[in-house]
Every structure is written in structure tokens, then in C-alpha cells.
Amino acid sequence: MTTIDVVTSDQVDIDELIELYDSVGWSVYTRDVGTLRRALAGSSTLVIARDSAVLIGLARVVSDNATICYLQDVLVKPSHQGHGVGRALVQAALEPYATVRQKVLLTDNEPAQRRFYESLGYSEAAVAAGGPLRAFVRFD
Ligand SMILES: CC(C)(COP(=O)(O)OP(=O)(O)OC[C@H]1O[C@@H](n2cnc3c(N)ncnc32)[C@H](O)[C@@H]1OP(=O)(O)O)[C@@H](O)C(=O)NCCC(=O)NCCS
């Protein structure tokens, strides 16, 4: 049975986190466990999915709870993808931010990610409803 829960970072074991992130190939995170821990602890909302006891997915939000809601790190174990877990994680993660207008994210330039986020109501900044926007990013 799959469960979706809002949790705090100390409710998730670091070894199961590493296994989850590794399962989708996000080794940048798992090479620096301290940063991964701080990222989860500093998130505004952290949501996890479990199949029985096994961690199978995670989503988190960084927000000021008023004007901006940044969706970061949505991931589902490959063995459990395509069954609505990602959608359920995002819906639960965004629930506290229903009145926050600006919801943004960055993702890979792949058709699957585009379909996933479009199915959740996101659109590319260049074609956003209400007028096209320009999105900028800087990596240091
Ligand atoms: C992207 C990801 C989170 C989707 O999770 P998921 O549990 O498989 O997605 P869901 O089953 O909830 O799908 C929700 C919708 O997204 C779309 N979608 C999801 N995966 C898709 C794929 N591979 N190809 C096309 N559309 C896809 C579908 O439209 C689906 O809607 P449907 O029910 O009408 O078919 C998952 O594939 C994943 O963890 N990928 C690796 C990590 C990643 O790239 N994360 C996103 C970037 S931060």
C-alpha cells in the first residue's frame, strides 16, 4: 500500500534517502550527504511516499509562504513510476500553498518531464498564461 505523508527531515533515514536519489541517478546529491541533509532540513515542506515501509518517492518545496513557491526534487523510484505517485507527491507538497500565486521550478529538457509538469498545471515561462515571461537561472 502506498502512503503519502508530510514529514520532517529527521523522520527519513539517510541511507534510504541515498538509495532513493541513487535510483534515479541523482548522484550529485548523494556524493555530498551533508548538503542533502541541509537541503531537506531547510525545505519548507517535505513529502515522502512509502510502499509499505520502503521509501519510494519524495518531493519538497521552498517557499516564503506568501508570494513564491519553488518546487524542488520530485523523484519516484523507477520501479514505482507511472502509477500516479509523482502526481500525488506534488499535490501534497503544494497543498499548503494554494493561495500562493507564483509557483516555479527548473527541470531537465526532456519530454517526460515536460508532460509530467504540464499535467500538473505548469507551463513553460515562454508561453505562460497571462503573457510570456523570461526565466533566468545562474549556477555558482
Ligand atoms: C518525473 C517523475 C517524478 C514522474 O513520477 P511518476 O510517479 O512516474 O508520475 P505519475 O505516474 O504521477 O504521472 C503523472 C503524469 O505525468 C506524466 N508523465 C509521467 N511520467 C511520464 C513519462 N515518462 N512520459 C510521459 N509522461 C509522463 C503523465 O502525463 C502522467 O499523467 P497520466 O496519469 O495522465 O498518464 C518520475 O518519472 C521520476 O522520478 N523521474 C526521475 C526524476 C526526475 O526527473 N524528476 C523530475 C525533475 S525534478
PDBQT file of the ligand as one rigid body, heavy atoms in Angstrom, charges set to zero:
ROOT
HETATM    1  C1  LIG A 201       9.100  12.636 -13.290  1.00  0.00    +0.000 C 
HETATM    2  C2  LIG A 201       8.611  11.628 -12.226  1.00  0.00    +0.000 C 
HETATM    3  C3  LIG A 201       8.717  12.289 -10.847  1.00  0.00    +0.000 C 
HETATM    4  C4  LIG A 201       7.161  11.266 -12.519  1.00  0.00    +0.000 C 
HETATM    5  O1  LIG A 201       6.693  10.426 -11.468  1.00  0.00    +0.000 OA
HETATM    6  P1  LIG A 201       5.594   9.298 -11.768  1.00  0.00    +0.000 P 
HETATM    7  O2  LIG A 201       5.133   8.762 -10.467  1.00  0.00    +0.000 OA
HETATM    8  O3  LIG A 201       6.132   8.331 -12.748  1.00  0.00    +0.000 OA
HETATM    9  O4  LIG A 201       4.460  10.181 -12.466  1.00  0.00    +0.000 OA
HETATM   10  P2  LIG A 201       2.870   9.910 -12.418  1.00  0.00    +0.000 P 
HETATM   11  O5  LIG A 201       2.626   8.445 -12.609  1.00  0.00    +0.000 OA
HETATM   12  O6  LIG A 201       2.313  10.541 -11.208  1.00  0.00    +0.000 OA
HETATM   13  O7  LIG A 201       2.417  10.669 -13.725  1.00  0.00    +0.000 OA
HETATM   14  C5  LIG A 201       1.694  11.877 -13.704  1.00  0.00    +0.000 C 
HETATM   15  C6  LIG A 201       1.541  12.389 -15.110  1.00  0.00    +0.000 C 
HETATM   16  O8  LIG A 201       2.832  12.774 -15.629  1.00  0.00    +0.000 OA
HETATM   17  C7  LIG A 201       3.004  12.353 -16.981  1.00  0.00    +0.000 C 
HETATM   18  N1  LIG A 201       4.182  11.507 -17.052  1.00  0.00    +0.000 N 
HETATM   19  C8  LIG A 201       4.871  10.960 -16.029  1.00  0.00    +0.000 A 
HETATM   20  N2  LIG A 201       5.918  10.261 -16.469  1.00  0.00    +0.000 NA
HETATM   21  C9  LIG A 201       5.888  10.367 -17.824  1.00  0.00    +0.000 A 
HETATM   22  C10 LIG A 201       6.713   9.856 -18.855  1.00  0.00    +0.000 A 
HETATM   23  N3  LIG A 201       7.805   9.101 -18.610  1.00  0.00    +0.000 N 
HETATM   24  N4  LIG A 201       6.395  10.153 -20.129  1.00  0.00    +0.000 NA
HETATM   25  C11 LIG A 201       5.330  10.909 -20.414  1.00  0.00    +0.000 A 
HETATM   26  N5  LIG A 201       4.501  11.431 -19.471  1.00  0.00    +0.000 NA
HETATM   27  C12 LIG A 201       4.785  11.149 -18.197  1.00  0.00    +0.000 A 
HETATM   28  C13 LIG A 201       1.773  11.645 -17.402  1.00  0.00    +0.000 C 
HETATM   29  O9  LIG A 201       1.038  12.560 -18.171  1.00  0.00    +0.000 OA
HETATM   30  C14 LIG A 201       1.013  11.351 -16.119  1.00  0.00    +0.000 C 
HETATM   31  O10 LIG A 201      -0.333  11.611 -16.296  1.00  0.00    +0.000 OA
HETATM   32  P3  LIG A 201      -1.370  10.436 -16.721  1.00  0.00    +0.000 P 
HETATM   33  O11 LIG A 201      -1.770   9.844 -15.411  1.00  0.00    +0.000 OA
HETATM   34  O12 LIG A 201      -2.412  11.221 -17.397  1.00  0.00    +0.000 OA
HETATM   35  O13 LIG A 201      -0.623   9.489 -17.589  1.00  0.00    +0.000 OA
HETATM   36  C15 LIG A 201       9.457  10.312 -12.270  1.00  0.00    +0.000 C 
HETATM   37  O14 LIG A 201       9.450   9.817 -13.587  1.00  0.00    +0.000 OA
HETATM   38  C16 LIG A 201      10.887  10.473 -11.777  1.00  0.00    +0.000 C 
HETATM   39  O15 LIG A 201      11.157  10.369 -10.587  1.00  0.00    +0.000 OA
HETATM   40  N6  LIG A 201      11.836  10.709 -12.725  1.00  0.00    +0.000 N 
HETATM   41  C17 LIG A 201      13.239  10.841 -12.350  1.00  0.00    +0.000 C 
HETATM   42  C18 LIG A 201      13.493  12.122 -11.570  1.00  0.00    +0.000 C 
HETATM   43  C19 LIG A 201      13.010  13.353 -12.334  1.00  0.00    +0.000 C 
HETATM   44  O16 LIG A 201      13.339  13.530 -13.497  1.00  0.00    +0.000 OA
HETATM   45  N7  LIG A 201      12.220  14.212 -11.646  1.00  0.00    +0.000 N 
HETATM   46  C20 LIG A 201      11.649  15.402 -12.255  1.00  0.00    +0.000 C 
HETATM   47  C21 LIG A 201      12.589  16.505 -12.358  1.00  0.00    +0.000 C 
HETATM   48  S1  LIG A 201      12.796  17.391 -10.830  1.00  0.00    +0.000 SA
ENDROOT
TORSDOF 0
